[in-house]
Amino acid sequence: MPRRRPSFEFTFPKSVYGIYDTGDGRIYIFGEHDENQIENVLNHEVLHWAVQKVAGKQASLYLDNIPKEELQ
């Protein structure tokens, strides 16, 4: 069952870098990110979570494939 709220797990080691979304509202963030990156990551993943709850998994996955020209 999907979570009512997203949760974030900041994990180590710092040598591993990336973000992993389990699809159920738990997002793992690996490695060091600067302040601006972390804010963007959190916003992006919360947006994925919200779209998935409202419009489904396929709509959420589409967010990563929107051409930059359409975002401006």
Secondary structure by P-SEA (a helix, b strand, c coil): ccccbbbbbbcccccccccccccccbbbbcccccaaaaaaaaaaaaaaaaaaacccaaaaaacccccccccc
